[in-house]
Amino acid sequence: MKALQNFVSQFGLGISKEQLVRKAYFHMVANGYDACILNEKYIIIDGEEYQLIKSRKNGWTVKAF
């Protein structure tokens, strides 16, 4: 999901995954997406589950699973 990737790319590695998932949830809901949080570590947007992965090389990336 390009909109989610663009949003999480704005953040550095200092933010925790749980905080970033929460911020991404509110951002996506504000932009009209149907979103929910799963176990504080995953975000579900329009029925698709996404995981946020922190990497020193690439920063934050979004992976569907």
Number of C-alpha atoms within 10 A of each C-alpha: 11 7 11 18 15 13 15 18 14 9 12 12 12 7 10 11 18 15 12 17 22 16 13 20 22 13 16 17 13 11 10 8 14 13 20 19 17 13 7 13 16 20 23 17 18 10 10 11 16 20 17 20 12 17 10 8 6 9 14 22 15 17 12 12 8
